[in-house]
Amino acid sequence: MTEIRNHSALLVIDMQKDFVDEESPVRTKGGKDIVPNVIKAVEVARKRGILIVWVVREHDPLGRDVELFRRHHYTVGKVGPSCIGSKGAELVDGLIIREGDYKLVKTRFSAFFSTHLHSVLQGAGINSLVITGVQTPNCIRQTVFDAVALDYQHVTVLVDATAAATPDIHLANVFDMKNIGVATPTLQEWSESKA
């Protein structure tokens, strides 16, 4: 089981202020509730020596690299969601990138789409992924499906360290991911496991 740990990475996806804070127009309603569990998952990963990958969105201030359906949030003189250098692009309080962690910037739902994540993980000998963050039907699901398509041996979604706009949406997406072989333990189950 130690061998699995040594070849694992924890992906912390979009745990940024714009996606969690109450006043943000693009927040995930369930995001704030999972912050303590994401913090705990990071602590467990650090104790186990698991690589932590901070997957964040950082967009051009004019929204030129944003999906078409979100571009209305970006106009001259207005700071859009998760713009490079903005307060909203920062990680939520309690989450800190440390030396040895890896920060990956993405501009689409999947952490693998048009990024170098797969080559970084391959170079580090990673074949198992543990996923936390927001939001389940978008960035979590897309990243998970890409990981499965790329033949990662073990893909795990921590069900109480991921969230969507509603519990029903979250559980429906977890159900779909479970049906393609993704493990879906709680944080406690994962924390107590040997893998």
C-alpha positions in Angstrom: 0.0 0.0 0.0 2.9 2.4 0.6 3.8 1.9 -3.0 0.4 3.4 -4.1 1.0 6.4 -1.8 4.4 7.1 -3.3 2.8 7.2 -6.7 -0.2 9.4 -5.8 -1.0 13.0 -6.1 -3.7 15.0 -4.4 -5.4 17.5 -6.8 -7.0 20.5 -5.1 -9.2 22.0 -7.8 -10.4 25.6 -7.9 -10.5 26.2 -4.2 -10.2 29.9 -4.9 -12.1 32.8 -3.3 -14.2 33.5 -6.5 -15.5 29.9 -6.5 -16.2 29.7 -2.7 -17.0 33.2 -1.3 -20.7 34.1 -0.8 -20.5 37.4 -2.8 -19.0 36.0 -5.9 -21.2 35.6 -9.0 -19.5 32.3 -9.9 -19.4 30.7 -6.5 -20.3 27.1 -5.9 -23.0 27.0 -3.2 -21.6 23.9 -1.6 -18.0 25.1 -1.8 -17.7 26.9 1.6 -18.9 23.8 3.4 -16.1 21.6 2.1 -13.2 24.0 3.0 -12.4 22.2 6.3 -12.3 18.8 4.6 -10.1 20.1 1.8 -7.7 21.5 4.4 -7.7 18.2 6.3 -7.1 16.2 3.0 -4.1 18.4 2.3 -2.8 17.8 5.9 -3.2 14.0 5.4 -1.5 14.1 2.0 1.4 16.1 3.5 1.8 13.5 6.3 1.8 10.7 3.7 4.3 12.3 1.4 1.8 12.6 -1.4 2.4 15.3 -4.1 -0.1 18.1 -3.8 -1.1 19.8 -7.1 -2.9 23.1 -6.7 -5.1 23.4 -9.8 -6.3 27.0 -10.2 -7.9 29.2 -12.8 -6.2 32.4 -13.6 -7.7 34.4 -16.5 -6.7 37.3 -18.6 -8.4 40.5 -17.3 -10.3 40.9 -20.5 -11.5 37.3 -20.5 -9.8 36.4 -23.8 -9.0 32.9 -22.5 -12.3 32.2 -20.8 -15.1 29.9 -22.2 -17.5 31.8 -24.4 -20.4 31.4 -22.0 -18.5 33.2 -19.2 -17.1 36.1 -21.2 -19.9 38.4 -20.1 -18.2 38.6 -16.7 -15.2 40.3 -18.2 -15.4 43.8 -19.4 -13.0 46.8 -19.5 -12.9 48.3 -16.0 -14.4 45.3 -14.3 -12.4 42.5 -12.7 -13.8 39.2 -13.8 -13.7 35.9 -11.9 -10.3 34.5 -11.1 -8.3 37.2 -13.1 -4.6 36.9 -12.7 -3.5 38.7 -9.6 -7.0 39.4 -8.3 -8.2 38.7 -4.8 -10.7 36.3 -6.2 -8.0 34.2 -7.8 -6.3 33.6 -4.4 -6.8 30.3 -2.6 -9.4 30.3 0.2 -8.2 31.0 3.7 -6.5 28.0 5.3 -5.0 26.6 2.0 -1.4 27.4 1.4 1.0 26.4 -1.4 4.2 25.1 0.2 7.6 24.3 -1.2 7.5 21.0 -2.9 3.8 21.4 -4.0 3.0 22.1 -7.6 0.8 24.8 -8.9 -1.0 24.3 -12.3 -2.9 27.0 -14.0 -5.8 26.0 -16.3 -8.4 28.0 -18.2 -11.0 25.3 -18.9 -12.9 22.7 -16.8 -10.4 19.8 -17.0 -7.0 20.1 -15.4 -5.6 18.1 -18.3 -7.1 20.2 -21.1 -4.3 22.3 -22.8 -2.0 22.0 -19.8 1.1 20.0 -19.0 -0.4 18.2 -16.0 -0.2 14.7 -17.6 3.5 15.1 -18.4 4.3 16.5 -14.9 2.5 13.6 -13.3 4.2 11.0 -15.5 7.6 12.6 -14.9 7.0 12.2 -11.1 5.9 8.6 -11.5 2.3 9.3 -10.5 -0.3 6.8 -11.4 -3.0 7.4 -8.7 -5.0 10.6 -8.2 -7.1 11.8 -5.3 -9.4 14.7 -6.2 -10.8 17.5 -4.0 -12.4 20.8 -4.8 -15.2 22.4 -6.8 -17.4 22.0 -8.8 -18.4 18.3 -9.2 -20.2 18.5 -12.6 -17.7 20.7 -14.2 -14.0 20.8 -13.2 -14.0 17.7 -11.0 -15.9 15.5 -13.4 -14.0 16.7 -16.5 -10.6 16.1 -14.8 -11.7 12.7 -13.5 -13.0 11.5 -16.9 -9.8 12.7 -18.5 -7.7 10.9 -15.9 -9.6 7.6 -16.6 -9.1 8.1 -20.3 -5.4 8.6 -19.7 -5.3 5.3 -17.8 -4.4 6.4 -14.3 -4.6 3.2 -12.3 -6.4 4.6 -9.3 -8.7 7.7 -9.4 -10.4 8.7 -6.2 -12.9 11.5 -5.5 -13.3 12.4 -1.9 -17.1 12.8 -1.7 -17.1 15.2 1.2 -14.2 17.2 0.0 -15.8 18.0 -3.3 -19.0 20.0 -3.9 -21.6 21.2 -6.4 -24.4 23.8 -6.4 -26.7 21.3 -4.7 -26.3 18.0 -3.0 -28.4 16.3 -5.7 -26.2 17.5 -8.5 -23.1 16.5 -6.5 -24.4 13.0 -5.8 -25.6 12.4 -9.4 -22.1 13.2 -10.7 -20.5 11.1 -8.0 -22.7 8.2 -9.1 -21.6 8.6 -12.7 -17.9 8.7 -11.8 -18.3 5.7 -9.5 -19.8 3.8 -12.5 -16.6 4.3 -14.5 -14.5 2.7 -11.7 -13.7 5.8 -9.7 -13.3 5.3 -5.9 -15.6 7.6 -3.9 -14.7 7.4 -0.2 -15.3 10.0 2.5 -12.4 12.0 3.8 -12.4 9.9 6.9 -12.4 6.6 5.0 -9.6 7.8 2.8 -7.6 9.1 5.8 -7.9 5.8 7.7 -7.0 3.7 4.7 -3.5 2.4 4.1 -3.7 3.5 0.4 
